Amino acid sequence: MRKLLLLLLAICSLLPSKAQVDLRILNHLAVGAEVGTMGWGVDVSMPVTPFVDVQAGFSMLPKVGFNTSVGLSKAFSGLDYKIPVKGQTLMKNGKLLVNVMPVPMLTSFHITAGVYIGPEEIMGMYNKESLILITEYNALFPDNKIGLALGDYLLEPDAEGNINGKLKVNLVKPYLGIGIGRGVPKRRIGFKFDIGCVFWSKPTVYCNDIKVNDTDIDGDGAEAMRIITKFKFYPVMNFRLSGKIF
């Protein structure tokens, strides 16, 4: 009887205790930093079940400015005059993502769905010199207005001779993707890679807070603008490094 009791105690000592079992149900928290086509970002993540992780955070594409020039829709006296302008990226978003791992015991492959939420503006363009002469011309000839020809879009300066052009998309942008890695790593440090698409609808052009319609003026960068304004989605590729706090 004593030998049987010792054998049972030895077997029990080899079995994992309840405290050792990681159920991964709201019992961990990790912080992560990422970089990719959405810019750089930070987030926190938590397991909901062994199959599901939830991530919440913020991402921002750095404000990259560039100088270029845009021609007039109708040049004075037939001159091909170019207006110097400055362009700038404006994309920043909060995010809420759900990572579903179909077979978490064997692989960290996951399917991710969620939303990015942020300002509608993703790109801006501004004049670098006053366009008050164009404003005055348009006041004198309202039926024959001129302005900057950005592709097929006519951008007219405001009363102060300024142009504030914006490319806008939806405020709420659904996301769908796949990847390798966990929102909350099994060990202290983990790596996660994702590819997917943000669906943000057809981009629209605004000038001084007024929507600008396609006018077929075929100005500078017409083909590029036609392509940009037809894409209803934005490709996403992110690399994320995370650390488990507890």
C-alpha positions in Angstrom: 0.0 0.0 0.0 2.9 2.4 0.8 4.5 1.7 -2.5 1.3 2.3 -4.4 0.9 5.7 -2.6 4.4 6.7 -3.4 3.8 5.8 -7.1 0.7 7.9 -7.2 2.5 10.8 -5.7 5.3 10.5 -8.2 2.8 10.5 -11.1 1.0 13.5 -9.8 4.3 15.4 -9.4 4.9 14.9 -13.2 1.5 16.3 -14.2 1.2 20.1 -14.8 -0.6 21.9 -12.0 -3.5 24.2 -12.6 -1.3 27.1 -11.9 1.1 26.1 -14.6 -1.6 25.9 -17.4 -1.6 29.1 -19.4 -5.2 29.5 -20.5 -4.5 32.8 -22.3 -7.8 34.4 -21.3 -7.4 38.0 -20.4 -4.3 37.1 -18.4 -1.5 38.8 -20.3 -0.6 42.3 -21.6 2.0 43.1 -24.2 3.2 46.4 -25.8 4.4 46.6 -29.3 6.1 48.9 -31.8 5.6 48.6 -35.5 6.8 50.0 -38.8 5.3 49.6 -42.3 3.2 51.2 -45.0 0.9 52.7 -42.4 3.9 54.4 -40.9 5.2 53.8 -37.4 3.0 52.8 -34.5 2.6 51.6 -30.9 -0.1 49.4 -29.4 -1.1 47.2 -26.5 -2.5 43.7 -26.9 -4.2 41.1 -24.8 -5.4 37.5 -25.4 -9.1 36.9 -25.3 -8.9 33.2 -25.8 -6.1 30.8 -26.9 -7.3 31.5 -30.5 -7.8 35.3 -30.3 -5.7 38.3 -29.5 -6.9 41.9 -29.5 -4.7 44.9 -30.4 -5.4 48.6 -29.9 -3.1 51.4 -30.7 -2.0 54.3 -33.0 -0.1 54.5 -36.2 1.2 57.5 -38.1 2.9 58.1 -41.5 5.6 60.7 -40.8 4.9 64.1 -42.4 7.0 63.9 -45.5 7.1 67.1 -47.4 8.2 67.5 -51.0 8.4 70.5 -53.4 7.2 70.4 -56.9 5.4 72.7 -59.4 2.0 72.6 -61.1 0.9 74.3 -64.3 -2.1 76.6 -64.8 -5.2 75.3 -66.4 -5.0 78.2 -68.8 -1.7 80.1 -69.0 -1.6 83.9 -69.4 -0.8 84.8 -73.0 -0.3 81.2 -73.8 2.8 80.9 -71.5 3.4 77.5 -69.9 3.9 79.0 -66.4 4.5 76.7 -63.4 3.4 77.4 -59.8 5.7 76.2 -57.0 3.8 74.1 -54.5 4.5 71.9 -51.5 3.0 68.5 -50.9 2.8 66.6 -47.6 1.6 63.3 -46.3 -1.0 63.5 -43.5 -2.0 59.9 -42.6 -2.5 59.0 -39.0 -5.0 56.6 -37.4 -6.1 54.8 -34.2 -6.7 51.1 -34.7 -8.5 48.2 -33.2 -7.6 44.8 -34.6 -8.6 41.2 -33.8 -6.1 38.4 -34.6 -7.6 34.9 -35.0 -5.2 32.0 -34.9 -7.0 28.9 -36.3 -4.4 26.4 -34.9 -2.4 28.3 -32.1 -0.9 25.0 -30.8 0.9 24.4 -34.1 1.5 27.8 -35.7 1.2 31.5 -35.1 -0.5 32.0 -38.5 -3.4 34.4 -38.1 -6.2 36.2 -39.9 -6.7 39.8 -38.8 -9.8 41.9 -39.1 -10.5 45.4 -37.6 -10.6 49.1 -38.3 -8.4 52.1 -38.6 -10.0 55.3 -37.5 -8.5 58.7 -38.2 -8.7 62.0 -40.1 -10.0 61.9 -43.6 -7.0 63.7 -45.1 -4.1 61.5 -46.3 -2.2 64.1 -48.4 -2.1 67.9 -48.7 -0.8 70.4 -51.2 -0.2 74.1 -50.6 1.0 77.1 -52.7 4.4 78.5 -51.9 3.8 82.0 -53.3 0.7 84.2 -53.3 -1.8 83.5 -56.1 -3.8 86.7 -55.6 -3.4 87.6 -59.3 -5.3 84.5 -60.2 -8.0 85.3 -57.6 -8.4 88.8 -59.1 -8.5 87.4 -62.7 -11.2 84.9 -61.7 -13.3 87.7 -60.1 -13.1 89.6 -63.4 -13.8 86.6 -65.6 -16.1 84.2 -63.6 -17.0 82.3 -66.7 -13.4 81.7 -67.7 -11.7 80.8 -64.4 -8.1 79.6 -64.2 -6.3 77.7 -61.5 -3.8 75.0 -60.8 -4.4 71.9 -63.0 -3.7 68.9 -60.8 -4.5 66.1 -63.2 -8.1 66.6 -64.1 -8.9 68.7 -61.1 -9.0 72.5 -61.2 -7.8 74.1 -57.9 -8.8 77.7 -57.5 -7.2 80.0 -54.9 -9.3 81.6 -52.2 -9.9 85.3 -51.7 -6.4 85.6 -50.1 -4.7 83.9 -53.0 -4.1 80.6 -51.2 -4.7 77.0 -52.2 -5.2 74.3 -49.5 -5.6 71.1 -51.4 -6.4 67.8 -49.7 -6.9 64.2 -50.8 -9.6 62.7 -48.5 -10.8 59.1 -47.8 -13.3 57.6 -45.2 -12.9 58.4 -41.5 -13.5 54.7 -40.7 -11.3 52.3 -42.7 -11.9 48.6 -42.4 -8.9 46.3 -42.4 -8.4 42.6 -43.5 -5.2 40.8 -43.6 -3.1 37.7 -42.7 0.2 37.2 -41.0 2.6 35.3 -38.8 3.2 36.0 -35.2 1.1 36.7 -32.1 -0.3 39.9 -30.7 0.8 38.6 -27.3 4.0 36.6 -27.6 4.4 33.2 -25.8 7.8 34.2 -24.6 8.9 37.6 -23.3 9.7 39.0 -26.8 7.9 38.3 -30.1 7.9 39.3 -33.7 4.8 39.7 -35.9 4.5 40.2 -39.7 1.2 41.2 -41.4 0.1 41.9 -45.0 -3.4 43.1 -45.9 -5.5 46.0 -47.1 -7.2 49.0 -45.6 -10.5 49.8 -47.5 -11.0 53.5 -47.5 -13.3 54.2 -50.4 -12.6 56.3 -53.5 -10.2 59.2 -52.6 -11.7 62.6 -53.3 -10.0 65.9 -54.0 -10.8 69.0 -51.9 -9.6 72.6 -52.4 -10.1 75.1 -49.6 -12.7 72.7 -48.0 -14.7 72.5 -51.2 -15.0 69.2 -53.1 -13.4 69.4 -56.6 -14.9 67.3 -59.4 -13.1 65.8 -62.4 -13.1 68.3 -65.2 -11.0 66.5 -67.8 -8.5 69.3 -68.1 -5.6 66.9 -68.4 -3.1 68.9 -66.3 0.2 67.9 -64.7 0.3 64.4 -63.3 -3.1 63.5 -64.9 -2.4 59.8 -65.3 -1.0 59.5 -61.7 -4.1 61.3 -60.3 -6.4 59.0 -62.3 -4.7 56.0 -60.7 -4.6 57.4 -57.2 -8.3 58.5 -57.2 -9.4 55.0 -58.4 -7.9 53.0 -55.7 -10.5 52.2 -53.0 -8.0 50.4 -50.8 -4.5 50.9 -49.5 -2.0 48.0 -49.2 -0.6 47.3 -45.8 2.6 45.6 -44.8 3.7 45.8 -41.1 6.6 44.5 -39.0 5.9 44.5 -35.3 8.2 43.8 -32.3 6.4 43.2 -29.0 7.2 42.5 -25.3 5.1 40.8 -22.8 4.6 42.8 -19.6 2.9 40.0 -17.6 
